[in-house]
Structure formats: C-alpha cells, structure tokens
Amino acid sequence: MSTPALAYLGAQLDAPDAATVLAAVWDTLTLITELADATAFEEGSDELQAMAAAQRCSQARDLLPLPTGGEPVAAPVPAAGAAGLDPDTDRPAPVRPAAVVPSAPPAMTSAPT
C-alpha cells in the first residue's frame, strides 16, 4: 500500500465536513475491495477470506450515498506477495479516471431492506 494514500485518507476521515468524510469512507472501502481482490489471486493467500472481505466492503459501500464532490484516491497496485500488504512500500499509483458523480444524490423514499 502507498503510505501517502493511507495518510491522505486518514486526514480526510478526520475532516469536520460530513461530505468529505463520506467521500473518504467511499474511497477507503473501494481501496480495501481492490486490495482484497488482488490478494485473492496471490499464491499462498486465503482466497475465500480475501473474496469475502472484498464482497463485504463492496456491499458496505453500496449502502452509502454517492459522494457529492471530489475525486477518488488513486488505488496503488499492490506488489506481489506479502510485500503488497506492507504500508511502507511506496510506488507510483496508477491514474484512475475521474468518477462520474451526479449533482445531487437521489432522495430515498423508503428504508433499504
């Protein structure tokens, strides 16, 4: 993992603005999902646990309203093996396309079931 990405998300999670925190939670769940997906294909990893973690994070993110602004944090590509889980491994993050965000999230008319 990239230490700058983790530090940035940590600062955003502590922000006083609810919209900033929501966007940071969205990005954090996305990064964990992508990391778990990548880990599932690593030799010697517990594929079932990694896939379960990815599914849970994806499900949790689906419960959140869409962020109303900002750009997603670039997800670093994890290195192979255990080194990919080391937060002190810095490498350039790939460029991700900007998220398409509606001007206002749709209003919920009933509680999700």
All heavy atoms as an XYZ file, in Angstrom:
786
protein
N       0.849     -1.176      0.000
C       0.000      0.000      0.000
C       0.889      1.231      0.000
O       1.990      1.208      0.497
C      -0.834      0.019      1.260
C      -2.265     -0.447      1.253
S      -3.096     -0.386     -0.241
C      -4.573      0.366      0.160
N       0.364      2.279     -0.481
C       1.100      3.524     -0.534
C       0.834      4.326      0.733
O      -0.309      4.637      1.055
C       0.653      4.314     -1.767
O       1.189      5.590     -1.738
N       1.891      4.665      1.454
C       1.750      5.435      2.682
C       1.089      6.790      2.434
O       0.223      7.192      3.213
C       3.119      5.601      3.362
O       3.648      4.297      3.631
C       3.008      6.360      4.659
N       1.427      7.527      1.355
C       0.745      8.801      1.124
C      -0.771      8.639      0.936
O      -1.544      9.466      1.419
C       1.407      9.347     -0.138
C       2.753      8.717     -0.160
C       2.562      7.352      0.432
N      -1.197      7.593      0.261
C      -2.641      7.378      0.071
C      -3.319      7.099      1.399
O      -4.404      7.621      1.680
C      -2.890      6.227     -0.902
N      -2.672      6.299      2.249
C      -3.251      5.989      3.564
C      -3.275      7.234      4.449
O      -4.255      7.466      5.164
C      -2.459      4.879      4.241
C      -2.536      3.504      3.582
C      -1.611      2.528      4.297
C      -3.953      2.988      3.547
N      -2.210      8.034      4.411
C      -2.168      9.257      5.212
C      -3.229     10.244      4.741
O      -3.896     10.884      5.562
C      -0.777      9.885      5.129
N      -3.409     10.346      3.436
C      -4.427     11.249      2.890
C      -5.819     10.809      3.346
O      -6.618     11.622      3.798
C      -4.343     11.271      1.367
C      -5.454     12.057      0.725
C      -5.423     13.449      0.706
C      -6.549     11.418      0.157
C      -6.448     14.181      0.133
C      -7.575     12.136     -0.413
C      -7.525     13.511     -0.428
O      -8.536     14.231     -0.996
N      -6.109      9.517      3.241
C      -7.422      9.022      3.659
C      -7.621      9.208      5.158
O      -8.715      9.559      5.598
C      -7.587      7.552      3.285
C      -7.888      7.292      1.817
C      -7.877      5.801      1.533
C      -9.207      7.908      1.414
N      -6.583      9.008      5.942
C      -6.689      9.212      7.386
C      -7.049     10.649      7.718
O      -7.897     10.910      8.579
N      -6.435     11.589      7.027
C      -6.744     13.006      7.258
C      -8.169     13.328      6.817
O      -8.877     14.083      7.491
C      -5.747     13.886      6.504
N      -8.604     12.750      5.716
C      -9.955     13.009      5.222
C     -11.014     12.413      6.152
O     -12.086     12.978      6.324
C     -10.137     12.446      3.810
C      -9.266     13.115      2.767
C      -9.545     14.600      2.652
O     -10.676     15.037      2.721
N      -8.492     15.379      2.484
N     -10.720     11.273      6.761
C     -11.671     10.654      7.694
C     -11.849     11.491      8.957
O     -12.870     11.394      9.628
C     -11.217      9.234      8.051
C     -11.358      8.203      6.932
C     -10.643      6.920      7.305
C     -12.810      7.943      6.606
N     -10.854     12.320      9.285
C     -10.931     13.194     10.454
C     -11.472     14.584     10.132
O     -11.541     15.439     11.019
C      -9.544     13.342     11.096
C      -9.091     12.061     11.769
O      -9.956     11.268     12.171
O      -7.867     11.850     11.891
N     -11.870     14.813      8.896
C     -12.339     16.138      8.486
C     -13.655     16.495      9.187
O     -14.467     15.620      9.475
C     -12.531     16.182      6.977
N     -13.870     17.783      9.456
C     -15.119     18.194     10.109
C     -16.323     18.175      9.163
O     -17.465     18.130      9.607
C     -14.829     19.611     10.587
C     -13.740     20.097      9.695
C     -12.937     18.891      9.309
N     -16.086     18.197      7.870
C     -17.150     18.236      6.869
C     -17.660     16.819      6.590
O     -16.894     15.927      6.235
C     -16.603     18.863      5.587
C     -17.625     18.922      4.470
O     -18.826     19.024      4.773
O     -17.201     18.874      3.305
N     -18.962     16.599      6.728
C     -19.558     15.268      6.535
C     -19.388     14.766      5.103
O     -19.168     13.573      4.887
C     -21.033     15.287      6.910
N     -19.443     15.664      4.123
C     -19.283     15.253      2.727
C     -17.869     14.736      2.464
O     -17.678     13.769      1.720
C     -19.616     16.412      1.795
N     -16.887     15.359      3.089
C     -15.501     14.918      2.937
C     -15.306     13.557      3.579
O     -14.642     12.675      3.014
C     -14.542     15.949      3.569
O     -14.757     17.207      2.949
C     -13.098     15.538      3.399
N     -15.884     13.359      4.752
C     -15.774     12.069      5.440
C     -16.466     10.982      4.620
O     -15.943      9.875      4.468
C     -16.354     12.149      6.867
C     -16.396     10.784      7.519
C     -15.548     13.123      7.711
N     -17.643     11.274      4.071
C     -18.358     10.299      3.241
C     -17.515      9.886      2.041
O     -17.403      8.700      1.732
C     -19.691     10.875      2.766
C     -20.459     10.021      1.753
C     -20.880      8.690      2.375
C     -21.661     10.772      1.231
N     -16.905     10.854      1.375
C     -16.051     10.543      0.226
C     -14.856      9.696      0.654
O     -14.460      8.761     -0.057
C     -15.585     11.830     -0.450
N     -14.286      9.989      1.823
C     -13.145      9.217      2.316
C     -13.553      7.784      2.663
O     -12.813      6.839      2.388
C     -12.527      9.903      3.531
N     -14.727      7.616      3.258
C     -15.209      6.266      3.565
C     -15.434      5.498      2.271
O     -15.054      4.326      2.145
C     -16.508      6.323      4.404
C     -17.148      4.957      4.521
C     -16.224      6.891      5.782
N     -16.035      6.155      1.289
C     -16.262      5.538     -0.016
C     -14.933      5.067     -0.614
O     -14.800      3.932     -1.071
C     -16.947      6.559     -0.929
C     -17.332      6.033     -2.266
C     -16.536      5.954     -3.369
C     -18.595      5.513     -2.655
N     -17.232      5.426     -4.413
C     -18.492      5.147     -4.016
C     -19.801      5.331     -1.991
C     -19.557      4.607     -4.715
C     -20.866      4.798     -2.709
C     -20.738      4.440     -4.043
N     -13.918      5.966     -0.620
C     -12.606      5.626     -1.173
C     -11.922      4.521     -0.380
O     -11.274      3.643     -0.951
C     -11.703      6.859     -1.224
C     -12.080      7.811     -2.345
O     -12.789      7.389     -3.284
O     -11.661      8.976     -2.292
N     -12.046      4.551      0.952
C     -11.423      3.528      1.784
C     -12.011      2.158      1.467
O     -11.272      1.179      1.288
C     -11.613      3.860      3.278
O     -11.015      5.127      3.542
C     -10.985      2.808      4.163
N     -13.319      2.072      1.375
C     -13.955      0.790      1.050
C     -13.564      0.327     -0.351
O     -13.370     -0.868     -0.581
C     -15.472      0.905      1.188
C     -15.977      1.044      2.627
C     -17.462      1.388      2.641
C     -15.709     -0.215      3.432
N     -13.440      1.265     -1.280
C     -13.014      0.914     -2.639
C     -11.587      0.368     -2.635
O     -11.302     -0.656     -3.266
C     -13.114      2.133     -3.573
O     -14.470      2.564     -3.608
C     -12.649      1.808     -4.975
N     -10.683      1.046     -1.914
C      -9.294      0.588     -1.861
C      -9.191     -0.793     -1.217
O      -8.441     -1.654     -1.693
C      -8.439      1.584     -1.086
C      -8.115      2.882     -1.804
C      -7.360      3.826     -0.874
C      -7.302      2.628     -3.052
N      -9.936     -1.025     -0.147
C      -9.892     -2.333      0.518
C     -10.448     -3.409     -0.412
O      -9.901     -4.517     -0.485
C     -10.660     -2.294      1.846
C      -9.957     -1.359      2.829
C     -10.771     -3.694      2.450
C     -10.763     -1.058      4.065
N     -11.521     -3.095     -1.135
C     -12.081     -4.054     -2.094
C     -11.056     -4.423     -3.150
O     -10.861     -5.610     -3.454
C     -13.347     -3.471     -2.760
O     -14.307     -3.182     -1.748
C     -13.940     -4.424     -3.773
N     -10.390     -3.420     -3.715
C      -9.394     -3.677     -4.754
C      -8.191     -4.453     -4.210
O      -7.670     -5.346     -4.874
C      -8.955     -2.362     -5.389
C     -10.067     -1.712     -6.194
C      -9.708     -0.340     -6.708
O      -8.562      0.117     -6.503
O     -10.586      0.289     -7.328
N      -7.767     -4.123     -2.996
C      -6.655     -4.843     -2.391
C      -7.035     -6.293     -2.112
O      -6.257     -7.217     -2.372
C      -6.216     -4.157     -1.095
C      -5.071     -4.827     -0.346
C      -3.809     -4.848     -1.202
C      -4.816     -4.123      0.963
N      -8.239     -6.508     -1.588
C      -8.687     -7.874     -1.315
C      -8.817     -8.683     -2.605
O      -8.460     -9.869     -2.640
C     -10.007     -7.856     -0.555
N      -9.318     -8.053     -3.675
C      -9.398     -8.741     -4.967
C      -8.021     -9.152     -5.454
O      -7.825    -10.274     -5.922
C     -10.067     -7.847     -6.013
C     -11.573     -7.810     -5.890
O     -12.148     -8.728     -5.265
O     -12.192     -6.863     -6.416
N      -7.063     -8.252     -5.344
C      -5.700     -8.568     -5.776
C      -5.088     -9.662     -4.906
O      -4.384    -10.547     -5.400
C      -4.835     -7.313     -5.747
N      -5.351     -9.622     -3.609
C      -4.812    -10.614     -2.681
C      -5.381    -11.998     -2.975
O      -4.690    -13.007     -2.810
C      -5.123    -10.211     -1.226
O      -4.564     -8.919     -0.984
C      -4.536    -11.190     -0.233
N      -6.620    -12.060     -3.417
C      -7.254    -13.353     -3.694
C      -6.507    -14.144     -4.757
O      -6.546    -15.376     -4.758
C      -8.698    -13.144     -4.124
N      -5.800    -13.458     -5.646
C      -5.095    -14.137     -6.723
C      -3.621    -14.377     -6.407
O      -2.893    -14.889     -7.253
C      -5.240    -13.339     -8.022
C      -6.654    -13.314     -8.518
C      -7.452    -12.204     -8.313
C      -7.196    -14.413     -9.153
C      -8.768    -12.182     -8.746
C      -8.508    -14.405     -9.590
C      -9.300    -13.289     -9.388
N      -3.191    -14.025     -5.206
C      -1.804    -14.249     -4.813
C      -1.597    -15.694     -4.380
O      -2.436    -16.276     -3.694
C      -1.406    -13.327     -3.656
C      -1.210    -11.898     -4.062
C      -0.057    -11.698     -5.019
O       0.981    -12.382     -4.883
O      -0.203    -10.867     -5.919
N      -0.490    -16.254     -4.763
C      -0.122    -17.615     -4.363
C       0.032    -17.673     -2.842
O       0.660    -16.810     -2.241
C       1.205    -17.995     -5.024
C       1.640    -19.397     -4.771
C       1.343    -20.321     -5.927
O       1.011    -19.834     -7.016
O       1.436    -21.512     -5.709
N      -0.587    -18.638     -2.233
C      -0.469    -18.820     -0.787
C      -1.433    -17.986      0.032
O      -1.412    -18.039      1.252
N      -2.288    -17.203     -0.619
C      -3.248    -16.400      0.146
C      -4.508    -17.224      0.401
O      -4.742    -18.247     -0.238
C      -3.607    -15.123     -0.612
O      -4.369    -15.434     -1.765
N      -5.292    -16.778      1.336
C      -6.571    -17.416      1.623
C      -7.610    -16.773      0.705
O      -8.170    -15.724      1.015
C      -6.937    -17.219      3.100
C      -8.168    -18.007      3.508
O      -8.938    -18.429      2.620
O      -8.359    -18.189      4.721
N      -7.840    -17.412     -0.436
C      -8.696    -16.833     -1.463
C     -10.113    -16.584     -0.960
O     -10.716    -15.557     -1.280
C      -8.759    -17.741     -2.700
C      -7.432    -17.941     -3.403
C      -6.668    -19.150     -2.879
O      -7.165    -19.837     -1.956
O      -5.561    -19.389     -3.379
N     -10.656    -17.507     -0.181
C     -12.019    -17.351      0.307
C     -12.153    -16.157      1.245
O     -13.114    -15.396      1.157
C     -12.498    -18.634      0.989
C     -12.684    -19.836      0.058
C     -13.072    -21.068      0.871
C     -13.723    -19.542     -0.998
N     -11.194    -15.992      2.144
C     -11.234    -14.851      3.058
C     -11.069    -13.537      2.306
O     -11.737    -12.543      2.612
C     -10.152    -14.985      4.138
C     -10.421    -16.078      5.138
C     -11.653    -15.784      5.978
O     -11.943    -14.646      6.316
N     -12.393    -16.824      6.318
N     -10.178    -13.529      1.326
C      -9.961    -12.307      0.542
C     -11.214    -11.942     -0.254
O     -11.617    -10.775     -0.289
C      -8.765    -12.483     -0.396
N     -11.843    -12.929     -0.866
C     -13.065    -12.655     -1.629
C     -14.206    -12.226     -0.706
O     -14.988    -11.348     -1.051
C     -13.477    -13.880     -2.453
C     -12.550    -14.164     -3.615
S     -12.381    -12.782     -4.765
C     -14.033    -12.649     -5.383
N     -14.290    -12.844      0.477
C     -15.325    -12.449      1.438
C     -15.118    -10.999      1.875
O     -16.081    -10.227      1.976
C     -15.317    -13.377      2.641
N     -13.861    -10.617      2.116
C     -13.567     -9.235      2.508
C     -13.940     -8.273      1.385
O     -14.533     -7.204      1.634
C     -12.092     -9.089      2.870
N     -13.623     -8.626      0.149
C     -13.956     -7.770     -0.984
C     -15.470     -7.622     -1.128
O     -15.979     -6.516     -1.345
C     -13.358     -8.342     -2.274
N     -16.186     -8.713     -0.961
C     -17.647     -8.649     -1.088
C     -18.266     -7.810      0.024
O     -19.176     -7.018     -0.223
C     -18.238    -10.059     -1.074
C     -17.962    -10.823     -2.346
C     -18.436    -12.255     -2.267
O     -18.739    -12.775     -1.200
N     -18.490    -12.914     -3.418
N     -17.782     -7.973      1.249
C     -18.333     -7.199      2.376
C     -18.087     -5.709      2.198
O     -18.974     -4.893      2.462
C     -17.732     -7.660      3.704
C     -18.003     -9.082      4.060
C     -19.417     -9.266      4.473
N     -19.577    -10.667      4.858
C     -20.717    -11.231      5.069
N     -21.810    -10.557      4.976
N     -20.789    -12.498      5.383
N     -16.892     -5.342      1.753
C     -16.596     -3.922      1.539
C     -17.437     -3.357      0.400
O     -17.932     -2.229      0.484
C     -15.112     -3.731      1.249
S     -14.085     -3.947      2.705
N     -17.612     -4.138     -0.646
C     -18.438     -3.688     -1.758
C     -19.892     -3.521     -1.317
O     -20.546     -2.534     -1.682
C     -18.341     -4.706     -2.902
O     -19.122     -4.299     -3.987
N     -20.384     -4.449     -0.516
C     -21.750     -4.343     -0.002
C     -21.901     -3.132      0.920
O     -22.919     -2.429      0.874
C     -22.145     -5.618      0.743
C     -22.315     -6.817     -0.158
C     -22.423     -8.126      0.618
O     -22.140     -8.189      1.817
N     -22.819     -9.182     -0.087
N     -20.904     -2.885      1.756
C     -20.959     -1.733      2.658
C     -20.966     -0.430      1.860
O     -21.715      0.497      2.164
C     -19.779     -1.765      3.623
N     -20.140     -0.358      0.825
C     -20.090      0.847      0.002
C     -21.421      1.082     -0.708
O     -21.862      2.217     -0.870
C     -18.958      0.744     -1.013
C     -18.689      2.048     -1.730
C     -17.689      1.901     -2.813
N     -18.236      0.987     -3.799
C     -17.522      0.308     -4.675
N     -16.222      0.431     -4.696
N     -18.082     -0.498     -5.539
N     -22.083     -0.005     -1.108
C     -23.374      0.132     -1.788
C     -24.453      0.716     -0.883
O     -25.455      1.244     -1.370
C     -23.833     -1.220     -2.330
C     -22.988     -1.691     -3.505
O     -22.261     -0.851     -4.084
O     -23.058     -2.883     -3.840
N     -24.263      0.636      0.429
C     -25.237      1.192      1.365
C     -25.075      2.703      1.543
O     -25.978      3.366      2.056
C     -25.115      0.514      2.732
C     -25.460     -0.977      2.769
C     -25.151     -1.546      4.147
C     -26.912     -1.198      2.405
N     -23.932      3.236      1.122
C     -23.658      4.664      1.284
C     -24.216      5.464      0.111
O     -24.257      4.972     -1.016
C     -22.147      4.903      1.354
C     -21.415      4.299      2.532
C     -19.908      4.479      2.347
C     -21.870      4.932      3.828
N     -24.619      6.709      0.364
C     -24.978      7.568     -0.770
C     -23.708      7.934     -1.539
O     -22.594      7.869     -1.001
C     -25.589      8.795     -0.104
C     -25.049      8.803      1.280
C     -24.787      7.369      1.642
N     -23.875      8.285     -2.803
C     -22.722      8.679     -3.606
C     -22.112      9.953     -3.051
O     -22.833     10.851     -2.602
C     -23.141      8.929     -5.057
C     -23.529      7.698     -5.861
C     -24.096      8.132     -7.206
C     -22.339      6.798     -6.053
N     -20.776     10.065     -3.084
C     -20.153     11.326     -2.677
C     -20.582     12.434     -3.641
O     -20.808     12.189     -4.821
C     -18.655     11.051     -2.798
C     -18.503      9.596     -2.971
C     -19.798      9.049     -3.431
N     -20.689     13.634     -3.127
C     -21.163     14.746     -3.957
C     -20.043     15.571     -4.558
O     -20.312     16.528     -5.270
C     -22.069     15.674     -3.130
O     -21.344     16.135     -1.998
C     -23.329     14.965     -2.697
N     -18.811     15.242     -4.297
C     -17.716     16.005     -4.873
C     -16.394     15.311     -4.687
O     -16.306     14.244     -4.088
N     -15.368     15.929     -5.226
C     -14.024     15.406     -5.091
C     -13.703     14.369     -6.147
O     -14.516     14.036     -6.997
N     -12.489     13.872     -6.072
C     -12.018     12.840     -6.990
C     -11.592     11.634     -6.171
O     -11.147     11.770     -5.032
C     -10.834     13.354     -7.804
C     -11.204     14.478     -8.746
C     -10.037     14.908     -9.609
O      -9.038     14.158     -9.702
O     -10.120     15.991    -10.189
N     -11.698     10.436     -6.741
C     -11.297      9.251     -5.986
C      -9.791      9.230     -5.744
O      -9.017      9.777     -6.520
C     -11.724      8.087     -6.870
C     -11.826      8.652     -8.239
C     -12.183     10.105     -8.069
N      -9.407      8.624     -4.647
C      -7.990      8.440     -4.356
C      -7.467      7.354     -5.283
O      -8.128      6.337     -5.483
C      -7.791      8.025     -2.877
C      -6.352      7.661     -2.603
C      -8.246      9.131     -1.961
N      -6.294      7.574     -5.865
C      -5.713      6.584     -6.768
C      -5.337      5.338     -5.983
O      -4.660      5.418     -4.961
C      -4.490      7.163     -7.462
N      -5.811      4.212     -6.434
C      -5.519      2.949     -5.765
C      -4.145      2.463     -6.199
O      -3.911      2.251     -7.382
C      -6.568      1.908     -6.117
N      -3.233      2.282     -5.253
C      -1.921      1.769     -5.626
C      -2.021      0.298     -6.016
O      -2.838     -0.437     -5.483
C      -1.087      1.946     -4.355
C      -2.083      2.027     -3.256
C      -3.342      2.569     -3.844
N      -1.215     -0.114     -6.974
C      -1.179     -1.512     -7.375
C      -0.303     -2.250     -6.371
O       0.866     -1.902     -6.188
C      -0.593     -1.662     -8.795
C      -0.487     -3.123     -9.179
C      -1.426     -0.886     -9.785
N      -0.853     -3.251     -5.650
C      -0.043     -3.942     -4.647
C       1.055     -4.779     -5.290
O       0.865     -5.345     -6.370
C      -1.048     -4.829     -3.909
C      -2.256     -4.875     -4.750
C      -2.212     -3.723     -5.688
N       2.201     -4.827     -4.633
C       3.300     -5.669     -5.089
C       2.927     -7.127     -4.853
O       1.995     -7.443     -4.108
C       4.575     -5.317     -4.327
N       3.645     -8.011     -5.477
C       3.365     -9.440     -5.336
C       3.685     -9.918     -3.920
O       4.601     -9.415     -3.270
C       4.189    -10.223     -6.351
N       2.919    -10.861     -3.440
C       3.173    -11.500     -2.152
C       2.921    -10.591     -0.967
O       2.154     -9.639     -1.033
N       3.599    -10.897      0.121
C       3.407    -10.161      1.376
C       3.847     -8.714      1.267
O       3.348     -7.858      1.986
C       4.167    -10.855      2.497
N       4.755     -8.408      0.359
C       5.219     -7.024      0.197
C       4.078     -6.110     -0.242
O       4.090     -4.914      0.031
C       6.352     -6.963     -0.822
N       3.066     -6.654     -0.885
C       1.938     -5.853     -1.323
C       1.073     -5.361     -0.187
O       0.282     -4.443     -0.354
N       1.203     -5.971      0.986
C       0.431     -5.556      2.142
C       1.207     -4.632      3.067
O       0.670     -4.160      4.055
C      -0.028     -6.794      2.929
C      -0.886     -7.776      2.137
C      -1.194     -8.994      2.986
C      -2.167     -7.116      1.677
N       2.467     -4.368      2.754
C       3.316     -3.522      3.584
C       2.989     -2.052      3.338
O       3.132     -1.558      2.222
C       4.783     -3.795      3.252
C       5.741     -2.999      4.112
O       5.280     -2.328      5.061
O       6.951     -3.059      3.846
N       2.519     -1.324      4.377
C       2.143      0.079      4.161
C       3.334      0.991      3.896
O       3.154      2.119      3.470
C       1.442      0.470      5.467
C       1.949     -0.487      6.471
C       2.272     -1.753      5.736
N       4.563      0.529      4.118
C       5.731      1.375      3.904
C       6.314      1.228      2.510
O       7.327      1.821      2.202
C       6.810      1.064      4.943
C       6.353      1.465      6.337
O       5.619      2.467      6.448
O       6.708      0.772      7.297
N       5.676      0.440      1.665
C       6.153      0.267      0.303
C       5.549      1.350     -0.562
O       4.361      1.337     -0.840
C       5.757     -1.129     -0.241
O       6.242     -2.122      0.647
C       6.322     -1.352     -1.623
N       6.373      2.314     -0.961
C       5.896      3.413     -1.803
C       6.191      3.105     -3.259
O       7.295      2.727     -3.623
C       6.583      4.730     -1.421
C       6.126      5.227     -0.065
O       4.968      4.959      0.296
O       6.934      5.880      0.616
N       5.199      3.264     -4.080
C       5.363      3.103     -5.516
C       4.355      4.035     -6.192
O       3.344      4.386     -5.598
C       5.176      1.661     -5.944
C       3.827      1.092     -5.671
C       3.876     -0.423     -5.829
N       2.886     -1.026     -4.999
C       2.991     -1.243     -3.698
N       4.080     -0.943     -3.074
N       2.016     -1.774     -3.008
N       4.596      4.392     -7.422
C       3.660      5.304     -8.083
C       2.280      4.666     -8.212
O       2.154      3.494     -8.513
C       4.281      5.537     -9.454
C       5.583      4.844     -9.477
C       5.719      4.027     -8.240
N       1.268      5.449     -7.967
C      -0.105      4.964     -8.096
C      -0.569      5.134     -9.536
O      -0.210      6.107    -10.194
C      -1.019      5.747     -7.152
N      -1.343      4.178    -10.054
C      -1.858      4.328    -11.410
C      -2.898      5.440    -11.469
O      -3.520      5.781    -10.466
C      -2.499      2.969    -11.695
C      -2.851      2.435    -10.345
C      -1.797      2.962     -9.410
N      -3.067      5.985    -12.637
C      -4.046      7.049    -12.823
C      -5.399      6.396    -13.071
O      -5.536      5.540    -13.946
C      -3.661      7.940    -14.015
C      -4.725      8.990    -14.270
C      -2.311      8.574    -13.774
N      -6.400      6.774    -12.264
C      -7.756      6.262    -12.436
C      -8.609      7.364    -13.031
O      -8.413      8.540    -12.738
C      -8.350      5.852    -11.085
C      -7.703      4.612    -10.535
C      -8.204      4.197     -9.199
N      -9.587      4.533     -8.914
C     -10.160      4.283     -7.753
N      -9.487      3.704     -6.801
N     -11.411      4.610     -7.530
N      -9.570      6.986    -13.869
C     -10.446      8.030    -14.416
C     -11.270      8.670    -13.315
O     -11.575      8.042    -12.301
C     -11.340      7.263    -15.403
C     -11.257      5.843    -14.979
C      -9.909      5.666    -14.309
N     -11.613      9.934    -13.514
C     -12.426     10.649    -12.524
C     -13.797      9.997    -12.433
O     -14.345      9.512    -13.414
C     -12.557     12.112    -12.919
N     -14.334      9.968    -11.242
C     -15.647      9.367    -11.019
C     -16.739     10.268    -11.582
O     -16.643     11.479    -11.547
C     -15.879      9.143     -9.529
N     -17.753      9.640    -12.095
C     -18.920     10.379    -12.548
C     -19.843     10.513    -11.352
O     -20.324      9.529    -10.810
C     -19.634      9.648    -13.698
C     -20.880     10.393    -14.112
C     -18.695      9.465    -14.861
N     -20.051     11.740    -10.906
C     -20.829     11.995     -9.709
C     -22.021     12.863    -10.082
O     -21.858     13.911    -10.703
C     -19.975     12.701     -8.639
C     -20.786     12.991     -7.399
C     -18.759     11.865     -8.298
N     -23.237     12.441     -9.721
C     -24.394     13.283    -10.023
C     -24.350     14.563     -9.200
O     -23.690     14.637     -8.163
C     -25.584     12.411     -9.628
C     -25.042     11.428     -8.660
C     -23.600     11.229     -9.020
N     -25.091     15.565     -9.643
C     -25.079     16.846     -8.949
C     -25.680     16.723     -7.555
O     -25.273     17.415     -6.641
C     -25.827     17.903     -9.752
O     -27.155     17.474     -9.961
N     -26.640     15.853     -7.376
C     -27.234     15.630     -6.063
C     -27.641     14.164     -5.965
O     -28.136     13.599     -6.938
C     -28.449     16.517     -5.858
N     -27.409     13.528     -4.827
C     -27.799     12.129     -4.711
C     -29.321     12.016     -4.719
O     -30.021     12.927     -4.274
C     -27.215     11.693     -3.362
C     -27.006     12.944     -2.606
C     -26.785     14.034     -3.622
N     -29.847     10.889     -5.244
C     -31.296     10.727     -5.252
C     -31.827     10.590     -3.843
O     -31.175     10.039     -2.963
C     -31.505      9.438     -6.054
C     -30.212      8.721     -5.961
C     -29.151      9.768     -5.814
N     -32.990     11.138     -3.610
C     -33.617     11.061     -2.287
C     -34.188      9.666     -2.079
O     -34.765      9.084     -2.982
C     -34.721     12.104     -2.165
N     -33.978      9.143     -0.881
C     -34.534      7.827     -0.555
C     -35.981      8.013     -0.111
O     -36.281      8.853      0.707
C     -33.741      7.169      0.556
C     -32.347      6.746      0.120
S     -31.471      5.847      1.395
C     -32.486      4.413      1.577
N     -36.863      7.211     -0.685
C     -38.266      7.307     -0.321
C     -38.656      6.289      0.735
O     -39.655      6.434      1.405
C     -39.162      7.099     -1.556
O     -38.841      5.836     -2.143
C     -38.941      8.223     -2.563
N     -37.829      5.246      0.872
C     -38.092      4.251      1.905
C     -36.777      3.682      2.375
O     -35.761      3.783      1.695
C     -38.991      3.139      1.369
O     -38.333      2.459      0.324
N     -36.799      3.068      3.526
C     -35.580      2.485      4.088
C     -35.206      1.254      3.283
O     -36.076      0.496      2.852
C     -35.805      2.120      5.545
N     -33.877      1.039      3.050
C     -33.455     -0.163      2.333
C     -33.781     -1.410      3.150
O     -33.767     -1.385      4.368
C     -31.954      0.020      2.157
C     -31.559      1.122      3.072
C     -32.791      1.886      3.439
N     -34.056     -2.482      2.443
C     -34.374     -3.741      3.123
C     -33.257     -4.708      3.021
O     -32.418     -4.643      2.206
C     -35.644     -4.367      2.541
O     -35.459     -4.544      1.149
C     -36.842     -3.504      2.831
